[in-house]
Amino acid sequence: MKLGFIGFGNMARALAEGLVGSRALDGASIGACARDREKLGRATAACGIRAFDTATELVDFADMVVVAVKPHQVEEVLQPLRERLVGKIVVSVAAGWTFDRYEALLAPGTAHVSTVPNTPVAVCEGVVVCERRHSLDAAQWRAFERLFGRLGIVQVVDTPLLSVAGTVCGCGPAFVALFVEALADAAVKHGIARADAYRMASQTVVGMGRLQLATGQHPGQMKDAVCSPGGTTIRGVAALEHRGLRSAVIAAVDAIEGE
Ligand SMILES: NC(=O)c1ccc[n+]([C@@H]2O[C@H](COP(=O)([O-])OP(=O)(O)OC[C@H]3O[C@@H](n4cnc5c(N)ncnc54)[C@H](OP(=O)(O)O)[C@@H]3O)[C@@H](O)[C@H]2O)c1
């Protein structure tokens, strides 16, 4: 399997890092193209993948083509490649580009799937949200799922839910980073060294996420498990409830998606 990125910015680099880092693909099997050839050369060298001068050469090289340009650039970039993309698997990561928009843009019969990955794919702890409606055949879907599954989890959702799922998983990392920073600030306030504070706060978040995925436990039950009656943790939980942590998080998603 050869994978090509059209556009090699933040999202494409995170995907490439995860795929190379996990040895899902070797660097020689991944290529990329972008507008600024010098910048592309530096970025591809850093990931150990191939740089292509043109999108045409890139598409000819690849079996699976990831569309990783900004949403407003998708049409101008893909229009000239329309015929060349027939027979390839087109994987979109462009926000707002759902099945119907690709059906109108690509040649009839082109296999395509729309996704919203998040940046933790770089360390294979990402979420790749996928629109349920796609035009990959069973073998193509298996190849896609096998490859992108190496980057974390592949979560399939219906088209009307793609936006909110993308918000939760794509914007969620910023919310989680705020929480990690705040927990670490509190640790520093109480005397812990800054680097140690980040390390402990981040691992606490990773650990609770891993534990929830492994056990399937209700998050409320996980909270209860560390709150003994009259103990210290419940006092902290009460303080968070008083400051509206939960409603603040829900309001963050509402601010993006509308209420
Ligand atoms: N960042 C995220 O967390 C995230 C999450 C989910 C989805 N996405 C989606 O990922 C896509 C890319 O976002 P990003 O944050 O990675 O943007 P970005 O860092 O600005 O990268 C965009 C890339 O597209 C390239 N490009 C622009 N015009 C091109 C052309 N005509 N031909 C080939 N390449 C071209 C740019 O090259 P030059 O730099 O040389 O111009 C750059 O490498 C967006 O559609 C976004 O919706 C991003």
The ligand as a MOL file (V3000), in Angstrom:
LIG
                    3D

  0  0  0     0  0            999 V3000
M  V30 BEGIN CTAB
M  V30 COUNTS 48 52 0 0 0
M  V30 BEGIN ATOM
M  V30 1 N -5.2080 20.6320 12.3510 0
M  V30 2 C -6.1740 19.8420 12.8430 0
M  V30 3 O -6.2470 19.5500 14.0660 0
M  V30 4 C -7.2130 19.2480 11.9160 0
M  V30 5 C -8.1060 18.3250 12.4420 0
M  V30 6 C -9.0060 17.7080 11.5960 0
M  V30 7 C -9.0350 18.0520 10.2440 0
M  V30 8 N -8.1710 18.9960 9.7590 0 CHG=1
M  V30 9 C -8.2410 19.3270 8.3300 0
M  V30 10 O -6.9700 19.0970 7.7420 0
M  V30 11 C -6.8320 19.9600 6.5990 0
M  V30 12 C -5.4730 20.5980 6.6770 0
M  V30 13 O -5.3990 21.3570 7.8730 0
M  V30 14 P -3.9900 21.7530 8.4860 0
M  V30 15 O -4.2570 22.2660 9.8520 0
M  V30 16 O -3.0270 20.6390 8.3070 0 CHG=-1
M  V30 17 O -3.6200 22.9800 7.4760 0
M  V30 18 P -2.1870 23.5450 7.0850 0
M  V30 19 O -1.1970 23.2710 8.1670 0
M  V30 20 O -2.4060 24.9510 6.6370 0
M  V30 21 O -1.7710 22.6600 5.8120 0
M  V30 22 C -2.3440 22.8250 4.5560 0
M  V30 23 C -1.4250 22.1960 3.5360 0
M  V30 24 O -2.0350 22.2880 2.2470 0
M  V30 25 C -1.0140 22.6570 1.3240 0
M  V30 26 N -1.5570 23.2290 0.0920 0
M  V30 27 C -2.2060 24.3930 -0.0730 0
M  V30 28 N -2.5400 24.5620 -1.3660 0
M  V30 29 C -2.0920 23.4790 -2.0400 0
M  V30 30 C -2.1170 23.0640 -3.3820 0
M  V30 31 N -2.6860 23.8320 -4.3160 0
M  V30 32 N -1.5650 21.8780 -3.7110 0
M  V30 33 C -0.9980 21.0940 -2.7720 0
M  V30 34 N -0.9220 21.4380 -1.4620 0
M  V30 35 C -1.4630 22.6210 -1.1060 0
M  V30 36 C -0.1750 23.6190 2.1130 0
M  V30 37 O 1.0640 23.8000 1.4710 0
M  V30 38 P 1.9010 25.1840 1.6290 0
M  V30 39 O 2.1900 25.3020 3.1010 0
M  V30 40 O 3.1010 24.9230 0.8140 0
M  V30 41 O 0.9980 26.2700 1.1170 0
M  V30 42 C -0.0600 22.8660 3.4330 0
M  V30 43 O 0.9350 21.8710 3.3610 0
M  V30 44 C -7.9670 20.9810 6.6570 0
M  V30 45 O -8.8970 20.7020 5.6320 0
M  V30 46 C -8.5950 20.7810 8.0220 0
M  V30 47 O -10.0040 20.9710 7.9810 0
M  V30 48 C -7.2490 19.5890 10.5630 0
M  V30 END ATOM
M  V30 BEGIN BOND
M  V30 1 1 1 2
M  V30 2 2 2 3
M  V30 3 1 2 4
M  V30 4 1 4 5
M  V30 5 2 4 48
M  V30 6 2 5 6
M  V30 7 1 6 7
M  V30 8 2 7 8
M  V30 9 1 8 9
M  V30 10 1 8 48
M  V30 11 1 9 10
M  V30 12 1 9 46
M  V30 13 1 10 11
M  V30 14 1 11 12
M  V30 15 1 11 44
M  V30 16 1 12 13
M  V30 17 1 13 14
M  V30 18 2 14 15
M  V30 19 1 14 16
M  V30 20 1 14 17
M  V30 21 1 17 18
M  V30 22 2 18 19
M  V30 23 1 18 20
M  V30 24 1 18 21
M  V30 25 1 21 22
M  V30 26 1 22 23
M  V30 27 1 23 24
M  V30 28 1 23 42
M  V30 29 1 24 25
M  V30 30 1 25 26
M  V30 31 1 25 36
M  V30 32 1 26 27
M  V30 33 1 26 35
M  V30 34 2 27 28
M  V30 35 1 28 29
M  V30 36 1 29 30
M  V30 37 2 29 35
M  V30 38 1 30 31
M  V30 39 2 30 32
M  V30 40 1 32 33
M  V30 41 2 33 34
M  V30 42 1 34 35
M  V30 43 1 36 37
M  V30 44 1 36 42
M  V30 45 1 37 38
M  V30 46 2 38 39
M  V30 47 1 38 40
M  V30 48 1 38 41
M  V30 49 1 42 43
M  V30 50 1 44 45
M  V30 51 1 44 46
M  V30 52 1 46 47
M  V30 END BOND
M  V30 END CTAB
M  END
